[in-house]
Amino acid sequence: VTETVPYEDKPRVYLGLWTNEKIITKTMPSYQGIEPAGAVNVAADVAPTTYWGMAEIKKEQIIAWNPDIILIHWLSVPNYMTIQDVYSDPDLTNLNAVKNSRVYYSQTTSEGKDYANTLAELYYFAKIFHPDKFQDMDLNAECDAFFHRLYGLDNYYTEWTTEYGIIIP
């Protein structure tokens, strides 16, 4: 479905990783789910600065990119940035993603180490990036099926998203 989306119609996405200390300036220039789900990673041309392929950038660069969608690393631990933190950051108020309420948590899998999570995140991204093309997809049902088939877990994805407040568009 996303292969047919023309480049100019793909949303521009910024992925903020390891957003501890309420900062949003760490990213992954190469992240497995963004492009296949039909979007453009605005940080794709940034050189990684860590062993794991992450890069530290300045907030001014995020502002210059003006992404249509911001994904932030989700972890339910204190001091990690929340969606509300992004919306309330005065430096980010003019970004398209903020103005259009398109800031979401990323499940941020470990680069393909868990196949069910990787596939679930790809579907989640596709639904976020192209809600019109995936409006009939029941994300929880699709992802629950991955976990059941691979691990024998029933309703795992639905319970996880409910427990941690992951909003399914």
Disulfide bonds with the S-S distance in Angstrom:
none
